[in-house]
Amino acid sequence: MDSTGTDVAGVIPDLMDSPAHNEDGTGGMHMYIPWWGDNSKLDFARGYHVELWGGRGMPSYGFMGGIQNYNDLFLNRPKGGGGYGKQLKEDYRHYYGSIVGLSGRGESIAYKDNYCEIDPDVVDEWGIPVLKFNYNWTDQEYNQVKHMQESFRSIIDEMGGTPLWDMPSKEDGYGITNPGQIIHEVGTTRMGKDPDTSVLNEYCQSHDVDNLFVADGGPFVSQPHKNPTWTILALSMRTSEYITDQMNKGNL
């Protein structure tokens, strides 16, 4: 299982022409808004969180930084015209720091039809068969991402801003990411009490092989859209304590 995701960015006029200053800090962090809605009143069963981004940190590597889009939206210049020389520098100073972005990360639903298997045809460079993933989004995830897009655009509108791209269509999945793109993948060796419907018990121990333990993201039965690392650490700690106890008792 993987988290769903989609992004919306907008230009906020009140942030244009901000004083030049360096606000770089520790990387890898983000502002976070937890799920606030009542799913009983919505057309999807799971929530999502919001990650906010923007500011005047060091520019990322790339070409032109979308300056053509900003000019098209606000300066009524010829479409696609990014300028050059002094005018281009002034445009960048005008817009830099005025972009606000919102990224949604949502919980997907666990379905039996979503699974992985040993690929019958493909092998790696050593001749070992690779995993084949069978995974598709459903209306639950598409409706959730549509809600993200509409919510984020309304926030940008309330701030007096303009989204940088049009609302994605239903045919485009409302801008949903491909399965696996958010890299929050978990599951496939799920834990549970019934060996017919699960691989591991509550201590991440195989139902079939007593000395086999899976202490990574595999035991998850659902992916609640958060980063899974801390839960993996908690489960692995409990597993380690159980292994120690069972070894001391001579059961392993």
C-alpha positions in Angstrom: 0.0 0.0 0.0 1.1 3.5 -0.7 -0.1 7.0 0.2 -2.1 9.0 -2.3 -0.9 12.5 -3.2 -1.4 15.6 -5.2 0.1 19.1 -5.3 -1.2 22.6 -5.8 0.9 25.8 -6.0 -0.2 29.4 -6.3 1.2 32.9 -6.6 0.2 35.2 -3.7 0.4 38.9 -4.8 0.8 40.2 -1.2 4.1 38.3 -1.1 5.5 39.8 -4.2 8.4 42.3 -3.9 9.3 40.9 -0.5 12.6 42.2 1.0 15.5 40.1 0.0 16.7 37.9 2.8 18.0 34.4 3.3 15.7 32.1 5.3 17.5 28.8 4.6 17.6 26.5 7.6 17.6 22.8 8.4 16.4 20.9 5.3 13.9 18.0 5.1 11.3 19.6 7.5 7.8 20.7 6.6 4.8 22.4 8.1 2.0 19.9 8.7 -1.8 20.1 8.9 -3.5 17.0 10.2 -6.8 15.7 8.9 -9.7 17.9 10.0 -12.8 16.6 8.2 -15.7 14.3 9.0 -15.5 11.4 6.6 -19.1 10.4 7.4 -20.2 13.4 5.5 -17.8 12.9 2.6 -17.6 10.5 -0.4 -14.3 8.9 0.7 -13.5 6.9 3.9 -10.0 8.0 4.9 -8.4 11.3 5.7 -5.3 13.1 4.5 -2.7 15.6 5.8 -1.3 18.7 4.2 2.3 19.7 3.8 3.0 23.3 3.2 5.9 24.8 1.2 7.3 28.0 -0.2 9.4 30.9 1.1 12.7 32.4 0.1 15.2 29.5 0.5 17.9 28.6 -1.9 16.4 28.1 -5.4 16.3 24.5 -6.6 18.1 23.4 -9.7 16.0 23.8 -12.9 15.3 26.0 -15.9 13.6 29.4 -15.7 11.7 28.5 -12.5 8.3 29.0 -14.2 8.8 32.7 -14.9 6.8 32.3 -18.1 3.8 31.2 -16.2 4.0 34.1 -13.7 4.3 36.6 -16.5 1.3 35.1 -18.3 -0.8 35.3 -15.1 0.1 38.7 -13.8 1.9 40.9 -16.3 0.0 40.1 -19.6 3.2 39.7 -21.5 3.3 37.5 -24.6 2.6 33.9 -23.7 5.8 32.0 -23.0 7.9 35.2 -22.9 10.4 34.9 -20.1 12.4 38.0 -20.9 16.2 38.4 -20.6 18.8 40.7 -19.1 17.8 43.4 -16.7 14.0 42.8 -17.1 14.4 39.1 -16.4 16.3 39.8 -13.2 13.7 42.3 -12.1 10.9 39.8 -12.8 12.6 37.2 -10.6 13.0 39.6 -7.7 9.4 40.6 -8.1 8.1 37.0 -7.9 10.6 35.3 -5.7 9.1 34.2 -2.4 5.5 34.7 -3.6 4.8 31.0 -4.3 2.8 29.0 -1.7 2.4 25.2 -2.3 0.2 22.6 -0.6 0.8 18.9 -0.9 -1.8 16.4 0.1 -0.9 12.9 1.4 -3.9 10.6 1.9 -4.6 7.2 3.3 -5.4 4.6 0.7 -7.8 1.6 1.2 -6.4 -1.9 1.6 -7.9 -4.2 -1.1 -7.3 -7.9 -1.8 -7.0 -7.0 -5.5 -3.9 -4.9 -4.6 -1.0 -7.3 -4.0 2.5 -8.3 -5.1 3.7 -11.6 -6.5 6.8 -13.3 -8.0 7.0 -12.1 -11.6 6.7 -15.2 -13.8 8.6 -13.6 -16.7 11.1 -11.0 -15.4 14.4 -11.7 -13.6 17.1 -9.4 -12.3 20.7 -9.3 -13.4 21.5 -12.4 -11.4 18.6 -14.4 -12.8 16.4 -14.1 -9.7 12.7 -13.4 -10.3 11.6 -9.9 -9.3 8.5 -8.8 -7.5 5.5 -7.8 -9.6 3.1 -5.3 -8.1 -0.6 -5.3 -8.9 -2.0 -2.0 -7.6 -4.7 0.4 -8.7 -6.5 3.4 -7.2 -10.3 3.2 -6.6 -13.0 5.9 -6.4 -12.2 6.2 -2.7 -8.7 7.6 -3.6 -9.9 9.6 -6.6 -12.6 11.3 -4.5 -10.1 12.0 -1.7 -7.6 13.7 -4.1 -10.4 15.7 -5.7 -11.2 17.0 -2.2 -7.5 17.9 -1.8 -7.4 19.9 -5.1 -10.6 21.8 -4.2 -9.6 22.5 -0.7 -6.1 23.7 -1.6 -7.4 25.9 -4.4 -10.0 27.5 -2.0 -7.1 28.3 0.4 -5.1 30.0 -2.3 -8.2 31.9 -3.4 -8.9 33.1 0.2 -5.3 34.4 0.3 -5.9 36.4 -2.8 -3.7 34.2 -4.9 -3.9 32.4 -8.2 -3.2 28.7 -8.8 -0.4 28.1 -11.2 -2.2 25.4 -13.1 -5.7 24.4 -14.0 -7.9 22.0 -11.9 -7.0 18.5 -13.1 -9.9 16.6 -14.7 -11.6 13.4 -13.6 -10.0 11.7 -16.6 -6.6 12.7 -15.2 -7.4 11.3 -11.8 -7.6 14.9 -10.3 -3.8 14.9 -10.4 -3.3 11.8 -8.3 0.2 10.4 -8.0 1.1 7.0 -9.4 1.1 4.2 -6.9 4.5 4.0 -5.3 5.5 7.6 -6.1 5.0 8.9 -2.5 7.4 6.2 -1.3 5.3 5.4 1.8 4.9 1.8 0.6 4.0 -0.7 3.4 2.2 -4.0 3.7 2.3 -7.4 1.7 3.4 -9.4 4.8 0.5 -8.2 7.0 0.1 -9.1 10.6 -3.0 -10.7 12.1 -4.3 -13.6 14.2 -5.6 -15.8 11.3 -2.9 -17.5 9.2 -5.4 -17.8 6.4 -5.6 -14.0 6.0 -2.2 -12.8 7.4 1.5 -13.7 7.3 2.7 -12.6 10.7 1.4 -12.5 14.3 1.3 -9.4 16.5 5.1 -9.8 17.1 5.9 -9.8 13.4 6.6 -13.5 13.7 5.7 -15.8 10.8 2.7 -18.0 11.4 4.5 -20.8 9.5 8.2 -20.4 10.5 8.9 -19.8 14.2 12.3 -18.2 13.7 11.3 -15.9 10.8 10.5 -12.3 11.7 9.7 -9.4 9.5 10.6 -6.1 11.1 10.1 -3.5 8.4 7.0 -1.9 6.8 5.7 -5.3 5.7 3.5 -6.0 8.8 1.3 -2.9 8.2 -2.4 -3.7 7.5 -3.1 -0.2 6.4 -1.1 2.9 5.4 -2.5 5.9 7.4 -0.8 8.5 5.0 1.9 9.5 7.6 5.6 8.7 7.2 5.8 5.1 8.4 9.3 5.2 9.9 8.4 5.7 13.6 5.8 3.0 13.5 8.4 0.6 11.9 10.8 1.4 14.7 8.1 0.8 17.4 7.1 -2.5 15.9 10.8 -3.6 15.5 11.4 -2.7 19.2 8.5 -4.8 20.3 9.7 -7.6 18.0 13.2 -7.4 19.4 11.9 -7.6 23.0 9.8 -10.6 22.1 12.7 -12.4 20.4 14.9 -11.8 23.5 12.2 -13.2 25.8 11.5 -16.2 23.7 15.2 -17.0 23.3 15.7 -16.8 27.1 12.8 -19.2 27.5 14.3 -21.6 24.9 11.4 -21.3 22.5 13.6 -20.1 19.6 
